[in-house]
Amino acid sequence: MSLAATVLISTHDHGPLLLHSVPSALAQTVTELEVLVVGDGVPDETRELMAGLVAGDERVRFFDNPKGERHGEAHRHAALQEARGEIVCYLSDDDVWLPDHVEELQRLLARADVAHTLSFAIDVGRLHVVRQDLAREFHRQVLLGGESRIHLSITGHTMELYRRLPGGWQPTPPGIYTDLYFWQRLLSLSGTQAASGTRPTVLHFPSDLRLGWSIEERIAEIDRWNEPDLGTSLRQKLLDNVLPDRAALDEALTSRENEVADLSAHVETLKAALAEAESAHDELQRIAASLTWRLRGRLLSVPVVRSAARALARRAAPAAAERPDRDPRPRP
């Protein structure tokens, strides 16, 4: 029996945070889904809490695997061989979905093979919104070129597309993010259509911005964000962060435009100077080609004439040097 969606959550050492991420997946407006939690060398604490989550909802399954290569990508592929969803939605074990996330991805994937909702991250004290539109060739090439502007929890793809990907999830080569490598491979498949949504549906708490935090501190942060009517207030919070950023970008853009205008004016000045120099060069060439100039050259080639010309030049030099010091007014 097929389902509307498969949710895949990969986990290694964030066990207690699963008590927030998994329930957020189960609370979706799209209820016909399954949640596959894929362990990658988890500790006993995670096994115990997952036993409770599995017992509490038959839609949850736990795959207890030993630690795999890199981030256990091969474990993800093995779990997806048993998936029944028409689409696959990914959720990091330390992030939380809003209730309409799967519904929004479902809408986007009705006209695309791979999609994501609005990309933003929660920093301590502010939100960071990333501008990305994978339907545009520029942004697609940015991702294919190695710059990651989307995170795992906002992404999804059709199961049909995944079955076209040779080997599915595979251990990632050194020097590249696991998720980025996966999306590069998907977008490189012939005919892959991508869509980028503009609705905020995921609370993303990047681990690299919380180095040194305890699990208790991270849970407390998630709890602070768990407020009534979060969908509406989140949009306002995003506007409060985006609009000042946009104003700063407009200022920077205007400054760069002025710099470009100044450089363009300087280029025009240099072009005029170059044209003048070329004109002078042409005049010198014309003089050099004249009969008088050629005659001068022949006369100077005669030793006696050349010696006389040098002597006259030496005699004229002191007089020329003294001339600026003399009074230019005529004598009475």
C-alpha positions in Angstrom: 0.0 0.0 0.0 1.5 3.3 -1.1 1.5 6.4 1.2 1.6 10.1 0.4 5.0 10.6 1.9 8.0 9.0 3.5 9.9 10.9 6.2 13.5 10.0 6.6 15.4 11.1 9.7 19.0 10.0 10.1 20.5 10.1 13.6 23.8 9.4 15.3 24.2 11.2 18.7 21.3 13.6 19.1 19.0 11.1 20.7 16.9 13.3 23.1 16.3 15.8 20.2 14.3 13.1 18.4 11.6 13.7 21.0 11.0 17.0 19.2 11.8 16.2 15.6 9.8 12.9 15.3 6.6 14.3 16.9 6.8 17.3 14.5 6.8 14.9 11.6 3.8 13.0 13.0 1.9 16.2 13.5 1.7 17.0 9.8 -1.5 18.0 8.1 -0.7 15.2 5.7 -1.3 12.1 7.9 -0.8 9.3 5.4 2.9 9.1 5.9 5.6 7.0 7.5 8.6 8.1 9.6 11.8 6.1 9.1 14.4 6.9 11.7 17.8 5.6 10.4 20.3 5.0 13.1 24.0 5.3 12.4 25.8 3.8 15.4 23.5 5.3 18.0 24.0 4.9 21.8 21.7 2.9 24.1 19.9 6.1 25.1 18.6 6.6 21.6 17.5 2.9 21.3 15.4 3.3 24.5 13.6 6.5 23.5 13.1 5.2 19.9 11.4 2.1 21.4 8.9 4.5 23.0 8.3 6.4 19.8 7.8 3.3 17.8 5.3 1.9 20.4 3.4 5.2 20.5 2.7 5.4 16.7 2.7 2.6 14.2 3.8 5.0 11.5 7.3 5.2 13.1 10.0 2.6 12.3 13.6 2.5 13.6 16.5 1.1 11.7 19.3 0.3 14.2 22.6 0.1 12.2 26.2 0.1 13.2 28.3 3.2 12.4 28.6 3.4 8.7 31.1 5.1 6.4 31.0 8.9 6.5 27.4 9.8 7.7 25.9 6.4 7.1 24.6 7.3 3.6 24.4 3.6 2.7 22.0 3.1 5.6 19.6 5.7 4.2 19.6 3.9 0.9 18.8 0.6 2.5 15.9 2.1 4.4 14.5 3.8 1.3 14.3 0.3 -0.4 11.4 -0.3 2.0 9.8 3.1 1.7 6.2 3.4 0.5 5.8 7.1 0.1 5.2 8.8 -3.3 7.6 11.5 -2.1 10.5 11.5 0.3 10.9 14.3 2.8 14.1 14.7 4.9 14.3 15.9 8.5 17.5 16.4 10.5 17.2 15.0 14.0 17.8 18.4 15.6 15.3 20.4 13.5 11.5 20.8 13.8 8.8 21.0 11.1 5.8 23.2 11.2 2.5 21.2 10.6 2.2 22.2 6.9 5.7 21.3 5.8 4.9 18.0 4.0 1.8 19.5 2.5 3.9 22.4 1.0 6.5 19.9 -0.4 3.7 17.8 -1.8 2.4 20.9 -3.6 5.8 21.8 -5.0 6.6 18.3 -6.1 3.4 18.1 -8.1 5.2 20.0 -10.8 8.9 19.1 -10.0 11.1 16.2 -9.2 13.1 17.8 -6.4 12.0 20.8 -4.2 12.6 22.7 -1.0 10.7 25.2 1.1 12.1 28.5 2.2 15.7 28.2 3.3 16.5 30.0 6.6 18.5 29.3 9.7 18.0 30.3 13.4 21.1 31.9 14.8 21.4 33.1 18.4 19.5 36.4 18.3 18.5 36.5 14.6 17.3 34.6 11.5 19.4 34.2 8.3 17.4 33.9 5.1 19.0 32.5 2.0 17.9 33.6 -1.4 17.7 30.5 -3.7 15.6 29.5 -6.7 16.6 26.2 -8.2 14.2 26.8 -11.1 16.7 29.4 -12.3 19.7 28.2 -14.1 22.0 30.5 -12.2 21.1 29.1 -8.8 21.2 25.6 -10.1 24.7 26.1 -11.4 25.7 27.6 -8.0 24.7 24.4 -6.3 26.3 22.2 -8.9 29.4 24.3 -8.6 29.7 23.4 -4.9 28.0 26.1 -2.9 25.3 24.8 -0.6 22.4 27.2 0.1 19.9 24.7 1.3 19.8 22.3 4.3 18.5 18.8 4.5 15.3 19.5 6.5 13.6 21.7 3.9 14.2 19.2 1.0 12.3 16.5 -0.7 12.0 14.6 -4.0 9.8 12.1 -5.7 10.4 8.4 -5.2 10.3 8.1 -9.0 13.4 10.4 -9.2 15.2 8.5 -6.5 14.8 5.2 -8.3 16.5 6.8 -11.3 19.6 7.7 -9.3 22.2 5.0 -9.7 23.0 3.6 -6.2 20.9 6.1 -4.4 22.5 7.6 -1.2 26.2 6.7 -1.4 29.2 7.5 0.9 30.3 11.0 0.0 33.8 11.7 -1.2 36.1 13.7 1.1 35.9 17.5 1.0 32.2 17.9 0.2 29.0 18.0 2.3 27.0 14.8 2.3 23.7 16.5 1.5 25.2 18.7 -1.2 26.8 15.8 -3.0 23.4 14.0 -3.0 21.6 17.0 -4.5 24.3 17.5 -7.1 23.7 14.0 -8.2 20.0 14.4 -8.4 20.1 17.6 -10.3 22.6 16.1 -12.7 20.1 13.5 -13.8 18.7 14.2 -17.3 15.5 16.1 -17.2 15.3 16.8 -13.5 12.9 19.6 -12.7 13.5 21.6 -9.5 11.3 24.0 -7.5 12.0 26.4 -4.7 9.3 27.4 -2.3 8.9 30.7 -0.4 6.9 29.5 2.6 8.8 29.0 6.0 8.0 25.5 7.2 11.0 24.4 9.1 12.8 25.5 12.2 16.5 24.9 11.4 19.0 25.0 14.3 22.4 24.5 12.8 24.7 22.5 15.0 27.8 24.4 13.8 26.4 27.6 15.4 25.9 25.7 18.7 29.2 24.1 19.3 29.7 23.4 23.0 26.0 23.5 23.8 24.6 20.7 25.9 21.6 18.7 24.9 19.6 20.4 27.6 20.4 23.8 26.2 19.4 22.8 22.7 16.1 21.3 24.0 15.4 24.5 25.9 15.9 26.6 22.7 13.5 24.4 20.8 10.9 24.8 23.5 11.3 28.6 23.4 10.3 28.5 19.7 7.3 26.2 20.4 4.8 29.1 20.7 1.1 29.2 19.7 0.4 30.4 16.1 4.1 30.1 15.2 3.4 30.0 11.5 2.1 33.6 11.6 4.6 35.0 14.0 7.5 33.3 12.1 6.6 35.1 8.9 6.7 38.5 10.8 10.1 37.5 12.4 11.5 36.7 8.9 10.3 40.1 7.6 11.9 41.8 10.6 15.2 40.2 9.6 14.9 40.3 5.8 13.9 44.0 5.3 16.9 45.5 7.1 19.1 43.1 5.1 17.4 44.2 1.9 18.0 47.9 2.9 21.7 47.1 3.5 21.9 45.3 0.1 20.3 48.3 -1.7 22.8 50.6 -0.1 25.7 48.4 -1.1 24.3 48.0 -4.6 24.0 51.8 -5.0 27.6 52.2 -3.7 28.8 49.7 -6.3 26.8 51.4 -9.1 28.5 54.7 -8.2 31.9 53.0 -8.3 31.1 51.6 -11.7 30.0 55.0 -12.9 33.2 56.6 -11.7 35.3 53.8 -13.3 33.3 54.2 -16.6 34.1 58.0 -16.6 37.8 57.2 -16.0 37.8 54.7 -18.8 36.3 57.4 -21.2 39.1 59.8 -20.1 41.7 57.1 -20.8 40.1 56.5 -24.2 40.3 60.2 -25.1 44.0 60.3 -24.0 44.7 57.2 -26.0 43.0 58.7 -29.1 45.1 61.9 -28.6 48.3 59.8 -28.3 47.4 57.9 -31.4 46.8 61.1 -33.3 50.2 62.4 -32.1 51.8 59.2 -33.2 50.3 59.5 -36.6 51.6 63.0 -36.9 55.1 61.9 -36.0 54.9 59.2 -38.5 53.9 61.7 -41.1 56.8 63.9 -40.2 59.2 61.0 -40.2 58.0 60.1 -43.7 58.5 63.7 -45.0 61.3 64.7 -47.4 62.8 67.2 -44.9 63.1 64.6 -42.1 64.6 62.0 -44.4 67.1 64.7 -45.6 68.0 65.5 -42.0 68.7 61.9 -41.4 71.0 61.6 -44.4 72.9 64.8 -43.4 73.4 63.6 -39.8 74.8 60.4 -41.2 77.8 62.4 -42.6 80.5 62.5 -39.8 81.4 66.1 -40.3 77.8 67.3 -40.2 77.0 65.2 -37.2 80.0 66.5 -35.3 79.0 70.1 -36.1 75.4 69.5 -35.0 76.5 68.1 -31.7 78.8 71.1 -31.1 76.0 73.5 -31.8 73.7 71.6 -29.5 76.3 71.7 -26.6 76.8 75.5 -27.2 73.0 76.1 -27.1 72.3 74.1 -24.0 73.8 76.6 -21.4 71.9 79.5 -23.0 68.6 77.5 -22.8 69.3 76.6 -19.1 69.8 80.3 -18.2 66.8 81.6 -20.1 64.1 81.0 -17.4 66.1 83.2 -14.9 66.1 86.2 -17.1 63.6 89.0 -16.9 61.1 88.4 -19.7 60.3 92.2 -19.9 61.9 94.1 -22.8 64.7 96.5 -21.8 64.0 100.2 -22.2 
